Amino acid sequence: MRVNDFLELVAHETRKQLPARWRSFRTWKRYTLIQIYYSQRSIHYEVWVRGGNIHALEIGLHCEADAVTNRAVLEKLDARLFEIKHALGDQIEAEQWTKSWTRVHELMPYAKLDDHTAQVAARRLAAMIPVIQPLIEPGAGTRMRRAVGKRPASPTSR
């Protein structure tokens, strides 16, 4: 499957799997990645097809706004990282990625880009959004308890 088709399928399947409240996202695609965002594109969820030595999908929240905003989002999520990992699994990492950009993500190895891999990636992204998005919206915090369910199986075992 071509990368472009794969990314379109991931976005389509993610939308189908999300609760109705989170389905109204917008997308922006470029080469080997697709961004899914709500109010501003600089803070978005991303599926990035990484090749070369990594050969994995990077799935997660990317903060690519100004350094102050990115740091504030990372600090807010880092303070809840135990809960986020409980909901999504220990493979989730929160980090300062570049001098100004931050991310909360996981790497999902893949053998090939196909329907199955797109379904698994969409499931992971659809699990992340209801857990992370309530924490970064205005009035965030109290909704976390409702978003966190029981701990899922690892992404490759689904």
N, C-alpha and C positions, 0 to 999 in steps of 0.2 A: 504494500500500500504506500502511495506517495505521502510524504510528510504533510503536505497541505490537506489532503483528504483525511488523514489520521487526526490532525488537530481539529478540523471541522466536526468530525465524529465525536471527539472527546467533548467539545463544547455542547453539541446537541444532546449527547447522553447525560452530561452533567445537568443540564437544564431539566431533563425529564426526571432525574433522580432527586432533585432538590425539593424540599418543601415549597409550597406555592409562594410563600413570602420571599424566597430568595431567587426565584426564576427570572426576574426582570433585569438581569445583568446585561451589559453590553460587552462586545468583544473587539479586540484589535489583534491582528495577526501579522507576523513578519517572519519570513524564512522558516526557522525551526522552533518558533514559539507562538503561543496564543496567550493573550492577556484577557482576563475576565474581571470586569470592574463594575462598581455601582455608582458612586458619586464623582470620583475623580480617577482618571486613568493612572496617575502617578502612584496610587496605592491600589494594587491589583493582585489577583490570584493569577498564577502563571503555570502553564505546562510547557516545559522546555525540553525538546528532544536533544539530548546531549549525546554526542558521538565520540569518536576517538577512543582514548583510553578509558573514559568513564562509561560510555554506552548505557546510559540510564535516563529515565525521565525525571526531571526535577519538577516537583509539584508543591506549590505552596503560595504563601503571601509574600509579595515583594513590595517594599516601600522605597519608591524612587522619587519622592518629593524632595523638599529641601532637608538639609541635615537635621535641623531642629525638630521638624515634624517626624522624620523617620526615627530619630532617637526616642521621641516621646511614645510613638507606637510600639517600638521594640521594648521599652521599659514597661509599658502597660502589659504587654503579652508575656514578657519575661517574669513579671510578678505572678502570673497565673500559669506558668509553664508546667507545674506539676499537674494541674487540672487538665490542661491541654494534652499532655502526654497520657494522662489516664484515659481520656476520651479517644485519642487518635493513635496512641502507641509510642513506645520509647524511641522510635526512629526519627521523630520530629526534632529538628534543631532550630534554635533561635540564635541569630548571630548578626553582628555587624559585618556586612559582606565587603563593602568597599569603604573608602573614607567617609562617604555620606549615605550610602544605601544600606538597608537592612533587609532581612528576610526571615521567615519562619517556614521551613520546608522539610521535605524528605526526598531522598533519591530512591527511585524504584527501577531496579535493573530490568531490562527487557531483552528478549531474544530477537523479536521482530515486531514491526509495526503492523498490527492486524486488528481485526474486530475485537478479539479477546483482550488484547493489551489496551485498546481504547476503552473497553468496558471497565477494566480494572482501574485504569487511571481516572475515569469519570467517577467511579465509586469512591475513590480516595478523595478527590476534589469535592464531591458532594458531601462527604463526611466532614471535611475541614471547614467549609463555609459556615454552616450553622453553629460551629463551635467558636470560630475565630471572629467572624463578622460582628456578632453582638458585642464583643469586647472592644471593638474599635469605632463603633458608632457613638454618637452623642448619647449620654445617659447609660453608657455601658457599665456592666458589672453585675447587676442583679439578675440579668437574664442568663448568665452562664450556667446556673444550676439546671435550668430547663434544657439547655442545649447539650449538656454532657450526659451521654448515656453510658452503657456498660462498655468496657474495653473491647475493641474489635480484634479480630485475628490479624495477623500480619498481612500486608497488602499482597504478597505473592502467594498466600495460601487460599485466596478467594477464587 
